[in-house]
Amino acid sequence: MGILTCATSCQSKQESQTQPTFLQSESTSLNSQPSLPSVLSLSSQSQHPSTNHQCISTLKGHTSYVFTLTITGKRLYSGSSDGEIRTLNNINPSETHSGPADSRNTVLIGKSAVKSILVSGENLFSAHQDSKIRVWQIENRNYKLLATLPTLKDRVLRFLPTKNHIQVRRHKKCTWVHHVDAVSGLAISEDTTILYSVSWDRTLKIWRTSDFRCLESVANVHDDAINAITVSNDGFIYTGSADMKIKVWKKLPKEKNHSLVATLKQHKSAVNALALSSDGMVLYSGACDRSIVVWERMSGSTCGGHMVVVGALRGHVKAILCLALVSDLVCSGSADKTVRIWQKGVDKRYACLAVLEGHKAPIKCIAAAVDHSSSYTCGTSHLIYSGSLDCDIKVWQLFSATQS
């Protein structure tokens, strides 16, 4: 993956290109709908005066849409619509580089779009358009395919009993361990023993990471494609769907399977993104209605289902496609080709610290991290990574003052 210093304007590689089939299927997510006038606005449209930001690099290498980003340690992983997974190690904001794409950074070249990447320990999990989850073992900078989920052993064990077969289309059946449409999101339990996956087939599946066996499949989780998932440290699973709902799931004491504990209704259009605070008390949801709804767990409540709407963040002029949290910042990416950075103040209102502009196509994914290499002493420096349908990844450095 080559690195170029960020220019004032970047050439769009595919702005006029006809959308392929896999992107047309996401048209619901890209289309913008009216905002939510009935929800209290928590945002201020003015930028914070004590915040500075700049685009420090544009990462070149992908030749197709960038669909997913994730950071682990000092590594940035990116997945694209042509099936490539690339990694970049030890990004140093003080250095700038130029040159062609470096093929040595390519981890995987496949034929199916990469929808989500999750790294846990020495394993990398990738979710794909072809309805598969692939597990890769990380050894230094080498990657070995460990398994494709569902595994052959899982498929064989479930094949013979007829009770394990479900109707997936009018004239087609398969075992319940299979996803039958794009796997759109992945999440992992706090103890890393359980992997969760959601799909456009409207199912939630639970996998054991020790042997990659599918333990449970929850059918008809939503009335339409599931676009997002996030999991709290105390085991509450939040799923967001094109049916405009967020649902909360939990494996209750003495119960064998997960059950629905709450349905959160506020959005009036497809829910595309979810992000949960580290303590599980605040949930952010982004949708085609151009709003980021802020949900808070009721005071004194130990049930993650008891979330109430406290307001919405407004500023984007098109659909919200992705969300990421780092420190006390909320990062949002939109079909309007911008990234916005929000910070909650002592008055519980959110200031828009920055609007990051430079991409030539919708922002499909965001990752963020604290910049530990910075010598900034008056606050905190963060690195924000944005992946776009213009095939580029931009690296932004944001300096924010410490709140008094």
C-alpha positions as CSV (number, residue, x, y, z in Angstrom):
1,M,0.0,0.0,0.0
2,G,1.7,3.2,-1.2
3,I,1.4,6.4,0.8
4,L,1.1,9.9,-0.7
5,T,1.0,13.2,1.0
6,C,-2.6,14.5,0.9
7,A,-3.2,17.0,-1.9
8,T,-5.9,19.7,-1.8
9,S,-8.0,17.8,-4.2
10,C,-7.8,14.1,-5.0
11,Q,-8.7,12.5,-8.3
12,S,-11.8,10.3,-8.3
13,K,-11.0,7.0,-9.9
14,Q,-14.5,5.6,-10.2
15,E,-16.8,8.6,-9.8
16,S,-18.4,8.1,-13.2
17,Q,-18.2,4.3,-13.1
18,T,-21.4,2.3,-13.3
19,Q,-22.2,0.7,-9.9
20,P,-21.6,-3.1,-9.8
21,T,-24.2,-5.5,-8.6
22,F,-22.8,-5.7,-5.0
23,L,-22.9,-1.9,-4.6
24,Q,-26.4,-1.7,-6.1
25,S,-27.6,-4.0,-3.4
26,E,-26.4,-1.4,-0.9
27,S,-28.4,1.4,-2.5
28,T,-30.7,1.6,0.5
29,S,-27.7,2.6,2.7
30,L,-26.5,5.2,0.3
31,N,-29.8,6.9,-0.3
32,S,-30.5,9.8,2.0
33,Q,-33.9,10.3,3.7
34,P,-35.4,13.2,5.6
35,S,-33.9,14.0,9.0
36,L,-35.7,13.5,12.4
37,P,-37.2,16.8,13.3
38,S,-39.0,15.4,16.4
39,V,-35.7,14.4,18.0
40,L,-33.9,17.0,20.1
41,S,-30.7,18.2,18.5
42,L,-27.6,17.8,20.7
43,S,-25.1,19.3,18.2
44,S,-23.7,22.7,17.6
45,Q,-23.0,23.5,13.9
46,S,-20.0,25.7,14.7
47,Q,-16.5,24.2,14.9
48,H,-14.6,24.1,18.2
49,P,-12.0,27.0,18.1
50,S,-9.3,25.0,20.0
51,T,-9.2,22.2,17.5
52,N,-6.8,21.8,14.6
53,H,-6.8,19.1,12.0
54,Q,-5.1,18.2,8.8
55,C,-4.9,15.5,6.2
56,I,-1.4,14.1,6.5
57,S,-1.5,11.2,4.0
58,T,-3.5,9.5,1.3
59,L,-3.0,5.7,1.2
60,K,-2.9,4.4,-2.3
61,G,-3.1,0.7,-3.2
62,H,-6.7,-0.4,-3.4
63,T,-8.1,-0.3,-7.0
64,S,-11.7,-0.8,-5.8
65,Y,-14.1,0.5,-3.2
66,V,-12.7,0.5,0.4
67,F,-15.5,-1.2,2.5
68,T,-13.9,-1.7,5.9
69,L,-11.1,-0.5,8.2
70,T,-9.8,-1.8,11.5
71,I,-6.9,-0.9,13.7
72,T,-5.1,-3.3,16.0
73,G,-1.9,-2.2,17.8
74,K,0.2,-0.4,15.2
75,R,-1.5,-2.1,12.2
76,L,-4.2,-0.8,10.0
77,Y,-6.2,-3.4,8.0
78,S,-8.4,-2.5,5.0
79,G,-10.8,-4.5,2.9
80,S,-12.2,-3.7,-0.5
81,S,-14.9,-4.7,-2.9
82,D,-12.5,-6.7,-5.1
83,G,-11.7,-9.1,-2.2
84,E,-8.3,-7.6,-1.2
85,I,-7.2,-7.2,2.4
86,R,-4.3,-4.9,2.9
87,T,-2.3,-4.0,6.0
88,L,0.0,-1.1,6.8
89,N,2.4,-1.3,9.8
90,N,3.8,1.4,12.1
91,I,2.2,4.5,10.5
92,N,4.2,7.6,11.6
93,P,2.4,10.9,11.0
94,S,5.7,12.8,11.1
95,E,6.8,11.0,7.9
96,T,5.4,11.3,4.5
97,H,6.0,8.9,1.6
98,S,5.4,8.7,-2.1
99,G,5.6,6.0,-4.6
100,P,3.6,3.2,-6.2
101,A,1.4,0.8,-4.2
102,D,3.4,-1.8,-2.3
103,S,2.1,-5.3,-3.1
104,R,3.9,-6.7,-0.1
105,N,1.2,-5.2,2.1
106,T,-1.5,-7.3,0.5
107,V,-2.7,-10.0,2.9
108,L,-5.3,-11.7,0.8
109,I,-6.5,-11.4,-2.8
110,G,-9.9,-13.1,-3.3
111,K,-12.9,-12.9,-5.5
112,S,-15.5,-11.7,-2.9
113,A,-16.0,-8.3,-1.5
114,V,-14.7,-7.8,2.1
115,K,-17.5,-6.5,4.3
116,S,-15.9,-6.5,7.7
117,I,-12.5,-7.3,9.4
118,L,-12.0,-8.2,13.1
119,V,-8.7,-9.0,14.7
120,S,-8.5,-11.0,17.9
121,G,-5.2,-12.2,19.3
122,E,-3.4,-14.1,16.5
123,N,-6.5,-14.5,14.4
124,L,-8.0,-12.3,11.7
125,F,-11.6,-12.8,10.8
126,S,-13.0,-11.5,7.5
127,A,-16.6,-11.3,6.5
128,H,-17.4,-11.5,2.8
129,Q,-20.1,-10.9,0.2
130,D,-20.1,-14.6,-0.7
131,S,-21.7,-15.4,2.7
132,K,-18.5,-16.8,4.1
133,I,-16.4,-15.9,7.2
134,R,-12.7,-16.7,6.8
135,V,-10.2,-17.1,9.6
136,W,-6.5,-16.2,9.1
137,Q,-3.7,-17.0,11.5
138,I,-1.3,-14.1,11.9
139,E,2.4,-15.0,12.3
140,N,4.6,-11.9,12.1
141,R,3.7,-10.6,8.6
142,N,2.5,-13.9,7.3
143,Y,-1.1,-15.0,7.1
144,K,-2.4,-18.6,6.9
145,L,-6.0,-19.6,6.2
146,L,-7.1,-21.6,9.2
147,A,-10.8,-22.1,8.4
148,T,-13.8,-21.0,6.3
149,L,-17.0,-20.8,8.3
150,P,-19.0,-22.8,8.5
151,T,-16.2,-25.4,8.6
152,L,-16.4,-28.7,6.7
153,K,-16.8,-30.6,10.0
154,D,-19.7,-28.4,11.1
155,R,-21.4,-28.8,7.7
156,V,-21.1,-32.6,7.8
157,L,-22.3,-32.9,11.4
158,R,-25.4,-30.8,10.6
159,F,-26.2,-32.4,7.2
160,L,-27.9,-35.7,8.0
161,P,-30.5,-34.8,10.7
162,T,-33.4,-33.2,8.6
163,K,-34.2,-30.9,11.5
164,N,-31.0,-29.0,10.8
165,H,-32.2,-28.0,7.3
166,I,-34.1,-24.8,6.8
167,Q,-35.8,-23.3,3.8
168,V,-33.8,-20.4,2.4
169,R,-35.5,-20.0,-1.0
170,R,-38.5,-21.4,-2.7
171,H,-36.8,-24.5,-4.0
172,K,-33.6,-24.5,-1.9
173,K,-32.7,-25.7,1.6
174,C,-29.5,-25.7,3.6
175,T,-28.3,-26.3,7.1
176,W,-28.8,-23.5,9.7
177,V,-25.1,-23.1,10.2
178,H,-24.8,-21.4,6.8
179,H,-25.3,-17.7,6.0
180,V,-27.0,-17.4,2.6
181,D,-26.3,-13.8,1.8
182,A,-23.5,-11.3,2.5
183,V,-22.0,-11.3,6.0
184,S,-22.3,-7.6,6.8
185,G,-20.8,-7.4,10.3
186,L,-18.7,-9.1,13.0
187,A,-18.2,-8.6,16.7
188,I,-16.5,-10.6,19.5
189,S,-17.2,-11.1,23.2
190,E,-15.1,-9.4,25.8
191,D,-13.4,-12.7,26.7
192,T,-12.8,-13.4,22.9
193,T,-14.4,-16.9,23.2
194,I,-17.5,-16.0,21.1
195,L,-17.7,-14.5,17.6
196,Y,-21.0,-13.0,16.4
197,S,-21.9,-12.5,12.8
198,V,-24.9,-10.8,11.1
199,S,-26.0,-11.0,7.5
200,W,-28.3,-9.6,4.9
201,D,-30.1,-12.9,5.2
202,R,-31.5,-11.5,8.5
203,T,-29.8,-13.9,10.8
204,L,-27.5,-13.6,13.8
205,K,-25.0,-16.4,14.3
206,I,-22.9,-17.3,17.3
207,W,-19.5,-19.1,16.8
208,R,-17.1,-20.6,19.3
209,T,-13.6,-19.2,18.5
210,S,-11.7,-22.2,20.0
211,D,-12.9,-24.6,17.2
212,F,-15.0,-22.3,15.0
213,R,-18.1,-24.3,15.6
214,C,-21.5,-22.6,15.0
215,L,-23.3,-22.8,18.4
216,E,-26.5,-21.0,17.5
217,S,-28.4,-19.2,14.7
218,V,-31.1,-16.7,15.4
219,A,-33.5,-16.5,12.4
220,N,-35.6,-13.6,11.3
221,V,-33.7,-11.2,13.6
222,H,-35.1,-8.3,11.5
223,D,-37.6,-7.8,8.7
224,D,-34.8,-6.7,6.3
225,A,-31.1,-6.9,5.8
226,I,-28.9,-6.5,8.9
227,N,-26.2,-3.8,8.4
228,A,-24.5,-3.5,11.7
229,I,-23.7,-5.2,15.0
230,T,-22.0,-4.2,18.3
231,V,-21.7,-6.0,21.6
232,S,-21.3,-4.7,25.1
233,N,-18.9,-6.1,27.7
234,D,-21.8,-7.5,29.7
235,G,-23.2,-9.5,26.7
236,F,-25.9,-7.3,25.2
237,I,-25.9,-7.6,21.4
238,Y,-27.2,-4.7,19.3
239,T,-28.2,-5.2,15.7
240,G,-29.1,-2.4,13.2
241,S,-31.2,-3.1,10.1
242,A,-32.6,-1.7,6.9
243,D,-36.0,-2.2,8.6
244,M,-35.2,1.0,10.5
245,K,-35.0,-0.8,13.9
246,I,-32.2,-1.6,16.4
247,K,-32.8,-4.8,18.3
248,V,-31.1,-5.9,21.6
249,W,-30.3,-9.5,22.3
250,K,-29.1,-11.3,25.3
251,K,-28.5,-14.9,26.6
252,L,-30.4,-14.7,29.8
253,P,-29.4,-16.8,32.9
254,K,-30.4,-20.5,32.6
255,E,-31.4,-20.0,29.0
256,K,-29.8,-22.0,26.2
257,N,-30.3,-19.5,23.4
258,H,-30.2,-15.7,22.9
259,S,-33.6,-13.9,23.1
260,L,-34.8,-10.5,22.2
261,V,-34.9,-8.1,25.2
262,A,-35.7,-4.8,23.5
263,T,-36.5,-3.1,20.2
264,L,-35.3,0.5,19.7
265,K,-37.4,2.5,17.3
266,Q,-36.5,6.0,16.4
267,H,-35.0,6.1,12.9
268,K,-37.3,6.5,9.9
269,S,-34.9,4.9,7.5
270,A,-32.3,2.2,7.2
271,V,-29.9,1.9,10.1
272,N,-26.4,1.6,8.6
273,A,-24.0,1.9,11.6
274,L,-23.7,1.3,15.3
275,A,-21.1,2.3,17.9
276,L,-21.1,1.6,21.6
277,S,-19.2,3.3,24.4
278,S,-16.6,1.2,26.2
279,D,-18.8,1.1,29.4
280,G,-21.9,0.1,27.4
281,M,-23.8,3.2,28.6
282,V,-24.1,5.1,25.3
283,L,-25.1,3.8,21.9
284,Y,-24.8,5.8,18.7
285,S,-26.8,4.8,15.6
286,G,-26.4,6.3,12.1
287,A,-29.0,6.0,9.4
288,C,-30.1,7.2,6.0
289,D,-32.1,10.0,7.7
290,R,-28.8,11.9,8.1
291,S,-28.9,11.8,11.9
292,I,-26.8,10.1,14.5
293,V,-29.2,9.2,17.3
294,V,-27.7,9.1,20.8
295,W,-29.2,6.4,23.2
296,E,-28.3,6.2,26.9
297,R,-28.8,3.3,29.3
298,M,-31.3,4.4,32.0
299,S,-29.6,5.4,35.2
300,G,-29.3,2.5,37.6
301,S,-30.3,0.0,35.0
302,T,-28.3,-3.1,34.5
303,C,-30.3,-4.1,31.4
304,G,-28.8,-3.0,28.1
305,G,-32.3,-3.1,26.6
306,H,-33.4,-0.1,28.7
307,M,-32.0,2.5,26.3
308,V,-33.6,5.9,25.9
309,V,-33.1,8.5,23.2
310,V,-31.5,11.7,24.5
311,G,-31.1,13.4,21.2
312,A,-29.5,13.5,17.8
313,L,-26.3,14.8,16.1
314,R,-27.0,16.7,12.9
315,G,-24.7,18.2,10.3
316,H,-24.3,15.7,7.6
317,V,-26.4,16.4,4.5
318,K,-26.6,12.8,3.3
319,A,-26.9,9.3,4.8
320,I,-24.6,8.3,7.7
321,L,-22.7,5.2,6.6
322,C,-20.2,4.5,9.4
323,L,-19.3,5.4,13.0
324,A,-16.2,5.0,15.2
325,L,-15.4,6.0,18.8
326,V,-12.0,6.9,20.2
327,S,-11.4,8.5,23.6
328,D,-14.3,11.0,24.0
329,L,-14.7,11.5,20.3
330,V,-17.4,10.3,17.9
331,C,-16.4,10.0,14.3
332,S,-19.0,9.8,11.6
333,G,-18.7,9.2,7.8
334,S,-21.3,10.0,5.3
335,A,-22.5,9.7,1.7
336,D,-21.9,13.5,1.6
337,K,-18.1,12.6,1.3
338,T,-17.2,14.1,4.6
339,V,-16.1,12.9,8.1
340,R,-17.4,14.8,11.2
341,I,-15.7,14.6,14.6
342,W,-18.0,15.2,17.6
343,Q,-17.1,15.7,21.3
344,K,-19.5,15.6,24.2
345,G,-19.2,18.6,26.5
346,V,-19.9,19.0,30.2
347,D,-23.4,20.2,29.4
348,K,-24.1,16.9,27.6
349,R,-24.3,18.7,24.2
350,Y,-21.9,17.7,21.4
351,A,-19.6,20.1,19.6
352,C,-18.6,19.4,16.0
353,L,-14.8,19.7,16.3
354,A,-14.1,19.3,12.7
355,V,-15.4,18.5,9.2
356,L,-12.9,16.5,7.2
357,E,-13.2,17.1,3.5
358,G,-11.2,15.7,0.6
359,H,-12.7,12.4,-0.5
360,K,-14.5,12.4,-3.9
361,A,-17.0,9.7,-3.0
362,P,-19.1,8.5,0.0
363,I,-17.2,7.5,3.2
364,K,-17.8,3.8,3.8
365,C,-15.7,3.1,6.8
366,I,-13.7,4.8,9.6
367,A,-11.1,3.8,12.2
368,A,-9.5,6.0,14.8
369,A,-6.7,5.8,17.4
370,V,-4.8,7.9,19.8
371,D,-1.6,9.3,18.3
372,H,1.0,8.2,20.9
373,S,3.8,9.5,18.7
374,S,2.7,13.1,19.0
375,S,4.5,15.6,21.1
376,Y,1.3,17.7,21.5
377,T,1.1,18.6,25.2
378,C,-2.0,20.9,25.4
379,G,-4.5,18.1,24.8
380,T,-4.7,14.9,22.7
381,S,-3.7,14.0,19.2
382,H,-5.8,11.5,17.3
383,L,-5.4,9.7,14.0
384,I,-8.5,9.3,12.0
385,Y,-8.6,6.9,9.0
386,S,-11.4,7.2,6.4
387,G,-12.1,4.7,3.6
388,S,-14.1,5.7,0.6
389,L,-15.8,4.6,-2.6
390,D,-13.1,6.7,-4.3
391,C,-10.7,3.7,-3.5
392,D,-8.5,5.9,-1.2
393,I,-7.8,5.8,2.5
394,K,-7.0,9.2,4.0
395,V,-5.1,9.7,7.3
396,W,-6.2,12.8,9.3
397,Q,-4.4,14.2,12.4
398,L,-6.7,16.0,14.9
399,F,-5.5,18.0,17.9
400,S,-8.1,18.7,20.5
401,A,-7.6,20.6,23.7
402,T,-8.3,19.0,27.1
403,Q,-11.8,19.9,28.4
404,S,-11.8,22.0,31.5
